[in-house]
């Protein structure tokens, strides 16, 4: 698994979520299995099968989050170079086709939220903007076709 760069706040949220899964949800899954087991023959007990499947999904999620936390690295905004687009920078771009401007913050996949103007560094637009400087033009292939953006500003 590759290194995942996150902010300190996101790392803390991930740790809290993992603790909740291990401490609360894991216990609830075990309890659901025990209750289903008490209801009789396990061969014909759909509730038991569902509880076991839910437990398996929870354990897989816990395992994935453990791996993500093991590779997570905290990004410090004060060390970010704003001369070019990189993770954690806020970049103002203008769509050359529509002349509409928008500002996005380039973030990790975990933090991406389009409603908050945060796009993933691994998204087509995020990848296409990385390394660009103010004044550069980025031709980005998206699922809806090629879009040409002008880089107007880069900030933290």
CNS distance restraints for C-alpha pairs under 8 A (distance, minus, plus):
assign (resid   1 and name CA) (resid  67 and name CA) 7.70 0.50 0.50
assign (resid   1 and name CA) (resid  68 and name CA) 7.92 0.50 0.50
assign (resid   1 and name CA) (resid  71 and name CA) 7.41 0.50 0.50
assign (resid   2 and name CA) (resid  71 and name CA) 6.85 0.50 0.50
assign (resid   3 and name CA) (resid  71 and name CA) 4.92 0.50 0.50
assign (resid   3 and name CA) (resid  72 and name CA) 5.92 0.50 0.50
assign (resid   3 and name CA) (resid  73 and name CA) 6.95 0.50 0.50
assign (resid   4 and name CA) (resid  68 and name CA) 7.10 0.50 0.50
assign (resid   4 and name CA) (resid  71 and name CA) 6.01 0.50 0.50
assign (resid   4 and name CA) (resid  72 and name CA) 4.74 0.50 0.50
assign (resid   4 and name CA) (resid  73 and name CA) 6.16 0.50 0.50
assign (resid   4 and name CA) (resid 108 and name CA) 6.97 0.50 0.50
assign (resid   5 and name CA) (resid  72 and name CA) 5.74 0.50 0.50
assign (resid   5 and name CA) (resid  73 and name CA) 4.89 0.50 0.50
assign (resid   5 and name CA) (resid  74 and name CA) 5.90 0.50 0.50
assign (resid   5 and name CA) (resid  75 and name CA) 6.18 0.50 0.50
assign (resid   5 and name CA) (resid 108 and name CA) 6.03 0.50 0.50
assign (resid   6 and name CA) (resid  10 and name CA) 6.08 0.50 0.50
assign (resid   6 and name CA) (resid  11 and name CA) 6.39 0.50 0.50
assign (resid   6 and name CA) (resid  72 and name CA) 6.70 0.50 0.50
assign (resid   6 and name CA) (resid  73 and name CA) 6.17 0.50 0.50
assign (resid   6 and name CA) (resid  74 and name CA) 5.20 0.50 0.50
assign (resid   6 and name CA) (resid  75 and name CA) 5.82 0.50 0.50
assign (resid   6 and name CA) (resid 107 and name CA) 7.58 0.50 0.50
assign (resid   6 and name CA) (resid 108 and name CA) 6.05 0.50 0.50
assign (resid   6 and name CA) (resid 110 and name CA) 7.54 0.50 0.50
assign (resid   6 and name CA) (resid 111 and name CA) 7.44 0.50 0.50
assign (resid   7 and name CA) (resid  11 and name CA) 6.35 0.50 0.50
assign (resid   7 and name CA) (resid  74 and name CA) 5.32 0.50 0.50
assign (resid   7 and name CA) (resid  75 and name CA) 5.31 0.50 0.50
assign (resid   7 and name CA) (resid  76 and name CA) 7.13 0.50 0.50
assign (resid   8 and name CA) (resid  12 and name CA) 6.26 0.50 0.50
assign (resid   8 and name CA) (resid  74 and name CA) 5.69 0.50 0.50
assign (resid   8 and name CA) (resid  75 and name CA) 7.22 0.50 0.50
assign (resid   9 and name CA) (resid  13 and name CA) 6.24 0.50 0.50
assign (resid  10 and name CA) (resid  14 and name CA) 6.13 0.50 0.50
assign (resid  10 and name CA) (resid 110 and name CA) 7.80 0.50 0.50
assign (resid  10 and name CA) (resid 111 and name CA) 7.11 0.50 0.50
assign (resid  11 and name CA) (resid  15 and name CA) 6.24 0.50 0.50
assign (resid  11 and name CA) (resid  69 and name CA) 7.57 0.50 0.50
assign (resid  11 and name CA) (resid  72 and name CA) 7.53 0.50 0.50
assign (resid  11 and name CA) (resid  74 and name CA) 7.44 0.50 0.50
assign (resid  12 and name CA) (resid  16 and name CA) 6.17 0.50 0.50
assign (resid  13 and name CA) (resid  17 and name CA) 6.10 0.50 0.50
assign (resid  14 and name CA) (resid  18 and name CA) 6.15 0.50 0.50
assign (resid  14 and name CA) (resid  65 and name CA) 7.64 0.50 0.50
assign (resid  14 and name CA) (resid  69 and name CA) 7.51 0.50 0.50
assign (resid  15 and name CA) (resid  19 and name CA) 6.18 0.50 0.50
assign (resid  15 and name CA) (resid  69 and name CA) 7.59 0.50 0.50
assign (resid  16 and name CA) (resid  20 and name CA) 6.18 0.50 0.50
assign (resid  17 and name CA) (resid  21 and name CA) 6.22 0.50 0.50
assign (resid  18 and name CA) (resid  22 and name CA) 6.13 0.50 0.50
assign (resid  18 and name CA) (resid  62 and name CA) 6.55 0.50 0.50
assign (resid  18 and name CA) (resid  65 and name CA) 6.80 0.50 0.50
assign (resid  18 and name CA) (resid  66 and name CA) 7.62 0.50 0.50
assign (resid  19 and name CA) (resid  23 and name CA) 5.76 0.50 0.50
assign (resid  19 and name CA) (resid  24 and name CA) 7.97 0.50 0.50
assign (resid  20 and name CA) (resid  24 and name CA) 5.32 0.50 0.50
assign (resid  20 and name CA) (resid  25 and name CA) 6.57 0.50 0.50
assign (resid  21 and name CA) (resid  25 and name CA) 4.70 0.50 0.50
assign (resid  21 and name CA) (resid  26 and name CA) 5.94 0.50 0.50
assign (resid  21 and name CA) (resid  58 and name CA) 7.60 0.50 0.50
assign (resid  21 and name CA) (resid  62 and name CA) 6.90 0.50 0.50
assign (resid  22 and name CA) (resid  26 and name CA) 5.30 0.50 0.50
assign (resid  22 and name CA) (resid  27 and name CA) 7.71 0.50 0.50
assign (resid  22 and name CA) (resid  62 and name CA) 7.32 0.50 0.50
assign (resid  23 and name CA) (resid  27 and name CA) 6.56 0.50 0.50
assign (resid  24 and name CA) (resid  28 and name CA) 6.29 0.50 0.50
assign (resid  25 and name CA) (resid  29 and name CA) 6.12 0.50 0.50
assign (resid  25 and name CA) (resid  58 and name CA) 7.83 0.50 0.50
assign (resid  26 and name CA) (resid  30 and name CA) 6.35 0.50 0.50
assign (resid  26 and name CA) (resid  55 and name CA) 7.37 0.50 0.50
assign (resid  26 and name CA) (resid  58 and name CA) 7.31 0.50 0.50
assign (resid  26 and name CA) (resid  59 and name CA) 7.97 0.50 0.50
assign (resid  27 and name CA) (resid  31 and name CA) 6.17 0.50 0.50
assign (resid  28 and name CA) (resid  32 and name CA) 6.15 0.50 0.50
assign (resid  29 and name CA) (resid  33 and name CA) 6.34 0.50 0.50
assign (resid  29 and name CA) (resid  51 and name CA) 6.70 0.50 0.50
assign (resid  29 and name CA) (resid  52 and name CA) 7.94 0.50 0.50
assign (resid  29 and name CA) (resid  54 and name CA) 7.12 0.50 0.50
assign (resid  29 and name CA) (resid  55 and name CA) 5.53 0.50 0.50
assign (resid  30 and name CA) (resid  34 and name CA) 6.25 0.50 0.50
assign (resid  30 and name CA) (resid  55 and name CA) 7.44 0.50 0.50
assign (resid  31 and name CA) (resid  35 and name CA) 6.16 0.50 0.50
assign (resid  32 and name CA) (resid  36 and name CA) 6.15 0.50 0.50
assign (resid  32 and name CA) (resid  48 and name CA) 7.95 0.50 0.50
assign (resid  32 and name CA) (resid  51 and name CA) 6.00 0.50 0.50
assign (resid  33 and name CA) (resid  37 and name CA) 6.03 0.50 0.50
assign (resid  33 and name CA) (resid  48 and name CA) 5.86 0.50 0.50
assign (resid  33 and name CA) (resid  51 and name CA) 5.35 0.50 0.50
assign (resid  33 and name CA) (resid  52 and name CA) 6.41 0.50 0.50
assign (resid  34 and name CA) (resid  38 and name CA) 6.41 0.50 0.50
assign (resid  35 and name CA) (resid  39 and name CA) 6.95 0.50 0.50
assign (resid  36 and name CA) (resid  40 and name CA) 7.83 0.50 0.50
assign (resid  36 and name CA) (resid  45 and name CA) 7.51 0.50 0.50
assign (resid  36 and name CA) (resid  47 and name CA) 5.80 0.50 0.50
assign (resid  36 and name CA) (resid  48 and name CA) 4.81 0.50 0.50
assign (resid  36 and name CA) (resid  51 and name CA) 7.52 0.50 0.50
assign (resid  37 and name CA) (resid  41 and name CA) 7.77 0.50 0.50
assign (resid  37 and name CA) (resid  42 and name CA) 6.63 0.50 0.50
assign (resid  37 and name CA) (resid  48 and name CA) 6.19 0.50 0.50
assign (resid  39 and name CA) (resid  45 and name CA) 7.74 0.50 0.50
assign (resid  40 and name CA) (resid  45 and name CA) 7.29 0.50 0.50
assign (resid  41 and name CA) (resid  45 and name CA) 6.25 0.50 0.50
assign (resid  42 and name CA) (resid  48 and name CA) 6.75 0.50 0.50
assign (resid  45 and name CA) (resid  49 and name CA) 6.55 0.50 0.50
assign (resid  46 and name CA) (resid  50 and name CA) 6.09 0.50 0.50
assign (resid  47 and name CA) (resid  51 and name CA) 6.10 0.50 0.50
assign (resid  48 and name CA) (resid  52 and name CA) 6.14 0.50 0.50
assign (resid  49 and name CA) (resid  53 and name CA) 6.14 0.50 0.50
assign (resid  50 and name CA) (resid  54 and name CA) 6.11 0.50 0.50
assign (resid  51 and name CA) (resid  55 and name CA) 6.16 0.50 0.50
assign (resid  52 and name CA) (resid  56 and name CA) 6.22 0.50 0.50
assign (resid  53 and name CA) (resid  57 and name CA) 6.27 0.50 0.50
assign (resid  54 and name CA) (resid  58 and name CA) 6.17 0.50 0.50
assign (resid  55 and name CA) (resid  59 and name CA) 6.17 0.50 0.50
assign (resid  56 and name CA) (resid  60 and name CA) 6.20 0.50 0.50
assign (resid  57 and name CA) (resid  61 and name CA) 6.21 0.50 0.50
assign (resid  58 and name CA) (resid  62 and name CA) 6.15 0.50 0.50
assign (resid  59 and name CA) (resid  63 and name CA) 6.09 0.50 0.50
assign (resid  60 and name CA) (resid  64 and name CA) 6.16 0.50 0.50
assign (resid  61 and name CA) (resid  65 and name CA) 6.13 0.50 0.50
assign (resid  62 and name CA) (resid  66 and name CA) 6.09 0.50 0.50
assign (resid  63 and name CA) (resid  67 and name CA) 6.34 0.50 0.50
assign (resid  64 and name CA) (resid  68 and name CA) 6.23 0.50 0.50
assign (resid  65 and name CA) (resid  69 and name CA) 6.09 0.50 0.50
assign (resid  66 and name CA) (resid  70 and name CA) 6.18 0.50 0.50
assign (resid  67 and name CA) (resid  71 and name CA) 6.50 0.50 0.50
assign (resid  68 and name CA) (resid  72 and name CA) 5.97 0.50 0.50
assign (resid  75 and name CA) (resid  88 and name CA) 7.95 0.50 0.50
assign (resid  76 and name CA) (resid  80 and name CA) 7.16 0.50 0.50
assign (resid  77 and name CA) (resid  88 and name CA) 6.78 0.50 0.50
assign (resid  77 and name CA) (resid 156 and name CA) 6.91 0.50 0.50
assign (resid  80 and name CA) (resid  86 and name CA) 7.71 0.50 0.50
assign (resid  80 and name CA) (resid  88 and name CA) 7.44 0.50 0.50
assign (resid  80 and name CA) (resid  89 and name CA) 7.41 0.50 0.50
assign (resid  80 and name CA) (resid 156 and name CA) 7.62 0.50 0.50
assign (resid  81 and name CA) (resid  86 and name CA) 7.63 0.50 0.50
assign (resid  82 and name CA) (resid  86 and name CA) 7.72 0.50 0.50
assign (resid  82 and name CA) (resid  89 and name CA) 6.80 0.50 0.50
assign (resid  82 and name CA) (resid 154 and name CA) 5.82 0.50 0.50
assign (resid  82 and name CA) (resid 155 and name CA) 5.73 0.50 0.50
assign (resid  82 and name CA) (resid 156 and name CA) 7.03 0.50 0.50
assign (resid  83 and name CA) (resid 133 and name CA) 6.19 0.50 0.50
assign (resid  83 and name CA) (resid 134 and name CA) 7.59 0.50 0.50
assign (resid  83 and name CA) (resid 154 and name CA) 7.11 0.50 0.50
assign (resid  84 and name CA) (resid 130 and name CA) 7.50 0.50 0.50
assign (resid  84 and name CA) (resid 131 and name CA) 5.27 0.50 0.50
assign (resid  84 and name CA) (resid 132 and name CA) 5.30 0.50 0.50
assign (resid  84 and name CA) (resid 133 and name CA) 4.50 0.50 0.50
assign (resid  84 and name CA) (resid 134 and name CA) 7.22 0.50 0.50
assign (resid  84 and name CA) (resid 154 and name CA) 6.98 0.50 0.50
assign (resid  85 and name CA) (resid  89 and name CA) 6.20 0.50 0.50
assign (resid  85 and name CA) (resid  90 and name CA) 7.94 0.50 0.50
assign (resid  85 and name CA) (resid  91 and name CA) 6.87 0.50 0.50
assign (resid  85 and name CA) (resid 129 and name CA) 6.31 0.50 0.50
assign (resid  85 and name CA) (resid 130 and name CA) 4.96 0.50 0.50
assign (resid  85 and name CA) (resid 131 and name CA) 4.98 0.50 0.50
assign (resid  85 and name CA) (resid 132 and name CA) 5.41 0.50 0.50
assign (resid  85 and name CA) (resid 133 and name CA) 6.41 0.50 0.50
assign (resid  85 and name CA) (resid 154 and name CA) 6.58 0.50 0.50
assign (resid  86 and name CA) (resid 106 and name CA) 6.90 0.50 0.50
assign (resid  86 and name CA) (resid 130 and name CA) 5.43 0.50 0.50
assign (resid  86 and name CA) (resid 131 and name CA) 6.28 0.50 0.50
assign (resid  87 and name CA) (resid 105 and name CA) 7.88 0.50 0.50
assign (resid  87 and name CA) (resid 106 and name CA) 5.02 0.50 0.50
assign (resid  87 and name CA) (resid 107 and name CA) 5.44 0.50 0.50
assign (resid  87 and name CA) (resid 108 and name CA) 7.32 0.50 0.50
assign (resid  87 and name CA) (resid 121 and name CA) 6.52 0.50 0.50
assign (resid  87 and name CA) (resid 130 and name CA) 7.86 0.50 0.50
assign (resid  88 and name CA) (resid 105 and name CA) 6.09 0.50 0.50
assign (resid  88 and name CA) (resid 106 and name CA) 5.16 0.50 0.50
assign (resid  88 and name CA) (resid 107 and name CA) 5.36 0.50 0.50
assign (resid  88 and name CA) (resid 156 and name CA) 6.79 0.50 0.50
assign (resid  89 and name CA) (resid 105 and name CA) 5.61 0.50 0.50
assign (resid  89 and name CA) (resid 106 and name CA) 5.77 0.50 0.50
assign (resid  89 and name CA) (resid 154 and name CA) 6.48 0.50 0.50
assign (resid  89 and name CA) (resid 155 and name CA) 5.63 0.50 0.50
assign (resid  89 and name CA) (resid 156 and name CA) 4.86 0.50 0.50
assign (resid  90 and name CA) (resid 103 and name CA) 6.48 0.50 0.50
assign (resid  90 and name CA) (resid 104 and name CA) 5.46 0.50 0.50
assign (resid  90 and name CA) (resid 105 and name CA) 4.09 0.50 0.50
assign (resid  90 and name CA) (resid 106 and name CA) 6.40 0.50 0.50
assign (resid  90 and name CA) (resid 154 and name CA) 5.69 0.50 0.50
assign (resid  90 and name CA) (resid 155 and name CA) 5.09 0.50 0.50
assign (resid  90 and name CA) (resid 156 and name CA) 5.54 0.50 0.50
assign (resid  91 and name CA) (resid 103 and name CA) 5.43 0.50 0.50
assign (resid  91 and name CA) (resid 104 and name CA) 5.44 0.50 0.50
assign (resid  91 and name CA) (resid 105 and name CA) 6.21 0.50 0.50
assign (resid  91 and name CA) (resid 106 and name CA) 7.64 0.50 0.50
assign (resid  91 and name CA) (resid 151 and name CA) 7.19 0.50 0.50
assign (resid  91 and name CA) (resid 152 and name CA) 7.46 0.50 0.50
assign (resid  91 and name CA) (resid 153 and name CA) 5.63 0.50 0.50
assign (resid  91 and name CA) (resid 154 and name CA) 4.55 0.50 0.50
assign (resid  91 and name CA) (resid 155 and name CA) 6.46 0.50 0.50
assign (resid  92 and name CA) (resid 101 and name CA) 6.79 0.50 0.50
assign (resid  92 and name CA) (resid 102 and name CA) 5.59 0.50 0.50
assign (resid  92 and name CA) (resid 103 and name CA) 4.09 0.50 0.50
assign (resid  92 and name CA) (resid 104 and name CA) 6.47 0.50 0.50
assign (resid  92 and name CA) (resid 151 and name CA) 6.27 0.50 0.50
assign (resid  92 and name CA) (resid 152 and name CA) 5.35 0.50 0.50
assign (resid  92 and name CA) (resid 153 and name CA) 4.99 0.50 0.50
assign (resid  92 and name CA) (resid 154 and name CA) 6.49 0.50 0.50
assign (resid  93 and name CA) (resid 101 and name CA) 5.49 0.50 0.50
assign (resid  93 and name CA) (resid 102 and name CA) 5.62 0.50 0.50
assign (resid  93 and name CA) (resid 103 and name CA) 6.26 0.50 0.50
assign (resid  93 and name CA) (resid 149 and name CA) 5.99 0.50 0.50
assign (resid  93 and name CA) (resid 150 and name CA) 5.46 0.50 0.50
assign (resid  93 and name CA) (resid 151 and name CA) 4.71 0.50 0.50
assign (resid  93 and name CA) (resid 152 and name CA) 5.37 0.50 0.50
assign (resid  93 and name CA) (resid 153 and name CA) 7.18 0.50 0.50
assign (resid  94 and name CA) (resid  99 and name CA) 5.87 0.50 0.50
assign (resid  94 and name CA) (resid 100 and name CA) 5.45 0.50 0.50
assign (resid  94 and name CA) (resid 101 and name CA) 4.14 0.50 0.50
assign (resid  94 and name CA) (resid 102 and name CA) 6.50 0.50 0.50
assign (resid  94 and name CA) (resid 149 and name CA) 5.38 0.50 0.50
assign (resid  94 and name CA) (resid 150 and name CA) 5.16 0.50 0.50
assign (resid  94 and name CA) (resid 151 and name CA) 6.75 0.50 0.50
assign (resid  94 and name CA) (resid 152 and name CA) 6.97 0.50 0.50
assign (resid  95 and name CA) (resid  99 and name CA) 5.15 0.50 0.50
assign (resid  95 and name CA) (resid 100 and name CA) 5.45 0.50 0.50
assign (resid  95 and name CA) (resid 101 and name CA) 6.34 0.50 0.50
assign (resid  95 and name CA) (resid 147 and name CA) 7.17 0.50 0.50
assign (resid  95 and name CA) (resid 148 and name CA) 6.00 0.50 0.50
assign (resid  95 and name CA) (resid 149 and name CA) 4.64 0.50 0.50
assign (resid  95 and name CA) (resid 150 and name CA) 6.62 0.50 0.50
assign (resid  96 and name CA) (resid 100 and name CA) 7.68 0.50 0.50
assign (resid  96 and name CA) (resid 147 and name CA) 7.84 0.50 0.50
assign (resid  96 and name CA) (resid 148 and name CA) 5.60 0.50 0.50
assign (resid  96 and name CA) (resid 149 and name CA) 5.62 0.50 0.50
assign (resid  96 and name CA) (resid 150 and name CA) 6.69 0.50 0.50
assign (resid  97 and name CA) (resid 147 and name CA) 7.51 0.50 0.50
assign (resid  97 and name CA) (resid 148 and name CA) 7.00 0.50 0.50
assign (resid 103 and name CA) (resid 117 and name CA) 6.88 0.50 0.50
assign (resid 104 and name CA) (resid 117 and name CA) 4.92 0.50 0.50
assign (resid 104 and name CA) (resid 118 and name CA) 5.51 0.50 0.50
assign (resid 104 and name CA) (resid 119 and name CA) 6.46 0.50 0.50
assign (resid 105 and name CA) (resid 117 and name CA) 6.27 0.50 0.50
assign (resid 105 and name CA) (resid 118 and name CA) 4.71 0.50 0.50
assign (resid 105 and name CA) (resid 119 and name CA) 6.19 0.50 0.50
assign (resid 106 and name CA) (resid 118 and name CA) 6.00 0.50 0.50
assign (resid 106 and name CA) (resid 119 and name CA) 5.28 0.50 0.50
assign (resid 106 and name CA) (resid 120 and name CA) 5.85 0.50 0.50
assign (resid 106 and name CA) (resid 121 and name CA) 5.62 0.50 0.50
assign (resid 106 and name CA) (resid 126 and name CA) 6.34 0.50 0.50
assign (resid 107 and name CA) (resid 111 and name CA) 5.96 0.50 0.50
assign (resid 107 and name CA) (resid 112 and name CA) 6.02 0.50 0.50
assign (resid 107 and name CA) (resid 118 and name CA) 6.28 0.50 0.50
assign (resid 107 and name CA) (resid 119 and name CA) 5.95 0.50 0.50
assign (resid 107 and name CA) (resid 120 and name CA) 5.07 0.50 0.50
assign (resid 107 and name CA) (resid 121 and name CA) 5.64 0.50 0.50
assign (resid 108 and name CA) (resid 112 and name CA) 6.31 0.50 0.50
assign (resid 108 and name CA) (resid 119 and name CA) 7.90 0.50 0.50
assign (resid 108 and name CA) (resid 120 and name CA) 5.25 0.50 0.50
assign (resid 108 and name CA) (resid 121 and name CA) 5.71 0.50 0.50
assign (resid 108 and name CA) (resid 122 and name CA) 7.62 0.50 0.50
assign (resid 109 and name CA) (resid 119 and name CA) 7.88 0.50 0.50
assign (resid 109 and name CA) (resid 120 and name CA) 4.91 0.50 0.50
assign (resid 109 and name CA) (resid 121 and name CA) 6.82 0.50 0.50
assign (resid 109 and name CA) (resid 122 and name CA) 6.91 0.50 0.50
assign (resid 111 and name CA) (resid 118 and name CA) 7.33 0.50 0.50
assign (resid 111 and name CA) (resid 120 and name CA) 7.39 0.50 0.50
assign (resid 112 and name CA) (resid 118 and name CA) 5.08 0.50 0.50
assign (resid 112 and name CA) (resid 119 and name CA) 4.92 0.50 0.50
assign (resid 112 and name CA) (resid 120 and name CA) 5.06 0.50 0.50
assign (resid 113 and name CA) (resid 117 and name CA) 6.44 0.50 0.50
assign (resid 113 and name CA) (resid 118 and name CA) 4.99 0.50 0.50
assign (resid 113 and name CA) (resid 119 and name CA) 6.29 0.50 0.50
assign (resid 114 and name CA) (resid 118 and name CA) 5.28 0.50 0.50
assign (resid 114 and name CA) (resid 119 and name CA) 6.05 0.50 0.50
assign (resid 119 and name CA) (resid 123 and name CA) 7.01 0.50 0.50
assign (resid 119 and name CA) (resid 125 and name CA) 7.95 0.50 0.50
assign (resid 119 and name CA) (resid 126 and name CA) 6.41 0.50 0.50
assign (resid 120 and name CA) (resid 126 and name CA) 5.84 0.50 0.50
assign (resid 121 and name CA) (resid 126 and name CA) 4.49 0.50 0.50
assign (resid 121 and name CA) (resid 127 and name CA) 5.74 0.50 0.50
assign (resid 121 and name CA) (resid 130 and name CA) 7.78 0.50 0.50
assign (resid 122 and name CA) (resid 126 and name CA) 5.91 0.50 0.50
assign (resid 122 and name CA) (resid 127 and name CA) 5.60 0.50 0.50
assign (resid 123 and name CA) (resid 127 and name CA) 5.94 0.50 0.50
assign (resid 124 and name CA) (resid 128 and name CA) 6.02 0.50 0.50
assign (resid 124 and name CA) (resid 140 and name CA) 6.90 0.50 0.50
assign (resid 124 and name CA) (resid 141 and name CA) 6.85 0.50 0.50
assign (resid 124 and name CA) (resid 142 and name CA) 5.92 0.50 0.50
assign (resid 125 and name CA) (resid 129 and name CA) 6.14 0.50 0.50
assign (resid 125 and name CA) (resid 140 and name CA) 6.34 0.50 0.50
assign (resid 125 and name CA) (resid 142 and name CA) 7.31 0.50 0.50
assign (resid 126 and name CA) (resid 130 and name CA) 6.38 0.50 0.50
assign (resid 128 and name CA) (resid 138 and name CA) 6.48 0.50 0.50
assign (resid 128 and name CA) (resid 139 and name CA) 7.28 0.50 0.50
assign (resid 128 and name CA) (resid 140 and name CA) 5.54 0.50 0.50
assign (resid 129 and name CA) (resid 138 and name CA) 6.50 0.50 0.50
assign (resid 132 and name CA) (resid 136 and name CA) 6.09 0.50 0.50
assign (resid 132 and name CA) (resid 137 and name CA) 7.94 0.50 0.50
assign (resid 132 and name CA) (resid 138 and name CA) 7.57 0.50 0.50
assign (resid 132 and name CA) (resid 151 and name CA) 7.45 0.50 0.50
assign (resid 133 and name CA) (resid 151 and name CA) 6.74 0.50 0.50
assign (resid 133 and name CA) (resid 154 and name CA) 7.73 0.50 0.50
assign (resid 134 and name CA) (resid 151 and name CA) 5.04 0.50 0.50
assign (resid 134 and name CA) (resid 152 and name CA) 5.49 0.50 0.50
assign (resid 134 and name CA) (resid 153 and name CA) 5.66 0.50 0.50
assign (resid 134 and name CA) (resid 154 and name CA) 6.76 0.50 0.50
assign (resid 135 and name CA) (resid 150 and name CA) 6.37 0.50 0.50
assign (resid 135 and name CA) (resid 151 and name CA) 5.26 0.50 0.50
assign (resid 135 and name CA) (resid 152 and name CA) 6.05 0.50 0.50
assign (resid 136 and name CA) (resid 150 and name CA) 5.98 0.50 0.50
assign (resid 136 and name CA) (resid 151 and name CA) 5.51 0.50 0.50
assign (resid 137 and name CA) (resid 148 and name CA) 6.84 0.50 0.50
assign (resid 137 and name CA) (resid 149 and name CA) 5.61 0.50 0.50
assign (resid 137 and name CA) (resid 150 and name CA) 4.53 0.50 0.50
assign (resid 137 and name CA) (resid 151 and name CA) 6.25 0.50 0.50
assign (resid 138 and name CA) (resid 148 and name CA) 5.65 0.50 0.50
assign (resid 138 and name CA) (resid 149 and name CA) 5.14 0.50 0.50
assign (resid 138 and name CA) (resid 150 and name CA) 6.40 0.50 0.50
assign (resid 138 and name CA) (resid 151 and name CA) 7.61 0.50 0.50
assign (resid 139 and name CA) (resid 146 and name CA) 6.60 0.50 0.50
assign (resid 139 and name CA) (resid 147 and name CA) 5.78 0.50 0.50
assign (resid 139 and name CA) (resid 148 and name CA) 4.44 0.50 0.50
assign (resid 139 and name CA) (resid 149 and name CA) 6.45 0.50 0.50
assign (resid 140 and name CA) (resid 146 and name CA) 5.48 0.50 0.50
assign (resid 140 and name CA) (resid 147 and name CA) 5.26 0.50 0.50
assign (resid 140 and name CA) (resid 148 and name CA) 6.22 0.50 0.50
assign (resid 140 and name CA) (resid 149 and name CA) 7.76 0.50 0.50
assign (resid 141 and name CA) (resid 145 and name CA) 5.71 0.50 0.50
assign (resid 141 and name CA) (resid 146 and name CA) 4.32 0.50 0.50
assign (resid 141 and name CA) (resid 147 and name CA) 6.39 0.50 0.50
assign (resid 142 and name CA) (resid 146 and name CA) 5.85 0.50 0.50
assign (resid 142 and name CA) (resid 147 and name CA) 7.11 0.50 0.50
